[in-house]
Amino acid sequence: MILSIDAPLRILLDSTDRKYIPEKMFVQNKYGSYVNGNKLIALIVSILIIISAFGIGSVDAMVKWLVKLNAVCMPLRYLWVFAAYIALKKAGDKFKAEYRFTKSRTLGMILGAWCFVFTAFACIGGMYSKDPFQLVLNIVTPFILISLGLIMPKLAEKERKNKNTVQSTK
């Protein structure tokens, strides 16, 4: 269980430019595990479980819902990849590429758009649930997670400004 939580967190924090994530998230214990990152994950998971416990009757139904929510949220990240691919194809030769999926700019944009639309359709379709409570959670949760991803760089920027202000007053 800890590997399924710690490994993606470690990959994220090890490969991310530190200017986009607050320094507090990079605190590690003696085993190299990101302490505050694990606390954030525990908080997110706890909130999901507590909220779902109010509207979902059984543990079995809650586990099924969490699996379905995961099936919705995980592919959503690829929308960013496809949007970036389309933007790179649109930019043309402004950026040097070592590998090209297709040399044709138009075909690349069409394939990128198809992948984007298909993934978005599958994710949005996966949000549907006959239970109104689950449906609302399936729609709201991805927006909350995206908001968290948008907040992190702002928190890091604020942290840097505060650090610079403190250093300049010394």
N, C-alpha and C positions, 0 to 999 in steps of 0.2 A: 504494500500500500504506500509506504513512504517513498519508494522509487517512482511510483506513478505521479506523486506530487512533487518531489524534490527535483527529479530530472528535468522536467519542462521549465521549472522555475530557475534552475541552474543554467540551462541553455539560454533562457531569456536574459537573465542578468549578466551572464558571461559574455553575451554577444551584443549587448545593447550599449550604445554610446551613453556614458554616465551623465551627460547633460540633460537627458530626457527622464531620468528616474532619480528621485531623492536619494541622497547619500545614506539615509537611515535604512533603505532597503538592501544595502550592500553589506550590512553587518553580518559576519559569519561566526559560527561557534567553532570549537576546536576541531570539529570533524569536517568543516568546510561547508556546512549547510547554512543557507541564508535564514537567519532567525526571524527577522521582521517580515520577510517574504512568506515564510511558513505561517506566521501569525495572521497575515492578511488573507492567505488562502483559508485558514481555519475560520476566520471571521466571515468570509464570503460563503463558505460551505455551511456554517452554522446558521447564518441568516436564511439561506435557501431551505435548509431542513426545517427550521422553526416556522417560517412562513408557510411552507407546504404542509406542515403538520396541522395547521388550522383548517385547511380546506380539503385535504385529501385524507380519506378515511383510514386506510390500512397501510401498513409498512410496504406490503407488496405493490400496492398502487403507487406509493411514493417512489419506490425504486424504479418502477416502470416509467414514471414521469421524469425522474432525473436522467434516465438513459435517453429518453426522447428529447429532453432539453439539451443534453450533450450532443445529440445527433443534429440539433438545430444550430447550436452555438459554434461548434467546432468548424463546420464548413463555412460559416460566415467570414472567418478570417481570410479565406481564399478570395473573397470579393475584392479585398485590398490588393491582393497579388494580381488579379486580372485587371483591375483598374490601373495599376502601375504599368502592367504590360501594354495595355492600350495606350497609355500616355507616352511610354517609351517609343512605341511604334509611330505614334502621331508626331513625336519630336524628330523622327527620321534619323539622320546621321549626326545629330548634335552630341550623341554619346557613343563612345567606342564600345563595341560588343565583341567579346571573344567567341561567343556562341550565338547563333541565330536559329530560332525555331523554324522560321521561314524568311526567306529573303524579300518576299513580296510584302510591302507595307500594307497594302489593302487587304490581302489575305490574312495577314497577321492581326489586323484590327478586327476583321470579321470573326476570326477564330476566338480572339480575346473577348469580343462582345458576346459571342455564343456561349462561351464558358461562363462569363459573368451572369448572363440572363438565366442560363440553365441552373447554376448554383443558387442564385437568388430565388428562383421559382421553387426549387427543391426545399430550400430553407423555409421560405414563407409557407409552402404547403405543409411542411413538417410541423409548423406551429399550431395547426388546426387541432382542436380537441373538442369532443362533445361536451366535456365538463367546462362550464364557463370560467371557473376558478383557475383551472389548468391553462385554459386558453389565454387568460389575462397574464398569467405568470410567463407563459411561453412568448408572449409579445413584449412584455416589459423587461424581462431579464436581459435579453441581448442589448437593449438600449442602456441599461444600467452598467453592464460590463464594458460597453463601448465608451460610456461616459467616464468610467474609471480609467480607461486607457487614455482618454483626452485630458483628464485631470492630472495624471502623473507628471507630464512635462511642465505643467503650470506650477505644481508644487516644487519641482526641482528648480525652476527658474526663480521662484520666490525664495527658496533656500539659498541659492547663489547670491541673490541681491542682498539678503540679510547678512550673509557671510561677508560680502564685500563692504557693506555698511559698517559692520563691526570692526573689520580690519582697517578701514579708512579713519575710524575715530580713535584708533590707538596711537 
